[in-house]
Amino acid sequence: MARPDKAAAVAELTERFRQSNAIVLTEYRGLSVAQLKRLRRALGGNATYAVVKNTLSAIAARQAGVEGLDDQLSGPSAIAFVTGDPVEVAKGLRDFAKANPQLVVKGGVVDGHLMTAADITTLADLESREVLLAKTAGAMKASLYQAAYLFTASTAQAVRTIDALREKRAEEQAA
C-alpha cells in the first residue's frame, strides 16, 4: 500500500507532466544549492526546475501519458517542466552547463516526442521564435515583391515596345 506522502508526490508530478508542453531531464550531481538556485532563476518564467525521485517520476510520467522516460530516469535526476518556449529553456540549460559542466542534459520530451541529449542541444541552437518569424515574413515579402515585379515587367515591356513602334512610324512619315 502506497504511503500518503508518496501518493501526493506522484499526484503533484503527474499534474506537472500534464501541464508542461516539454520536459527536460538533467543530472545535477556536483552542483551546489546556490548553483541550482541560479539555474532556476536563469530558466525564469518558462520552466520550473525540480529535483525528483526517479521511481516516483516514472510512475507519474506513465500516469500522465508520457512514454519513454524510464531509460533516462537513472542516477540523480532533476526535471525542467517547461510551460513556455522549449527553445529558451534549452538555451538556458546549455548556457548554464557551459559555465557549470556538472549539469548534464539527459534528454526529454517536447510536444510528445522523445528527445535525446543531442536533440535538446540542437533545439538550443535554434534561433528564437521571433527571429524565425521575422525571417519567414521577409521571405514571404520577397516572394510577393518578385511576383509583383513579374506582373508589371510584361506591361512595362509592352509599353516600351509600343513607344518604339510609334517613334519608328513617326520617323518613316517624316522621311
C-alpha positions, 0 to 999 in steps of 0.5 A: 500500500502506497504511503500518503506522502508518496501518493501526493508526490506522484499526484503533484508530478503527474499534474506537472507532466500534464501541464508542461508542453516539454520536459527536460531531464538533467543530472545535477550531481556536483552542483551546489544549492546556490548553483541550482538556485541560479539555474532556476532563476536563469530558466525564469518564467518558462520552466520550473526546475525540480529535483525528483525521485526517479521511481516516483517520476516514472510512475507519474510520467506513465500516469500522465501519458508520457512514454519513454522516460524510464531509460533516462530516469537513472542516477540523480535526476532533476526535471525542467517542466517547461510551460513556455518556449522549449527553445529558451529553456534549452538555451538556458540549460546549455548556457548554464552547463557551459559555465557549470559542466556538472549539469548534464542534459539527459534528454526529454520530451517536447510536444510528445516526442522523445528527445535525446541529449543531442536533440535538446542541444540542437533545439538550443541552437535554434534561433528564437521564435521571433527571429524565425518569424521575422525571417519567414515574413521577409521571405514571404515579402520577397516572394510577393515583391518578385511576383509583383515585379513579374506582373508589371515587367510584361506591361512595362515591356509592352509599353516600351515596345509600343513607344518604339513602334510609334517613334519608328512610324513617326520617323518613316512619315517624316522621311 
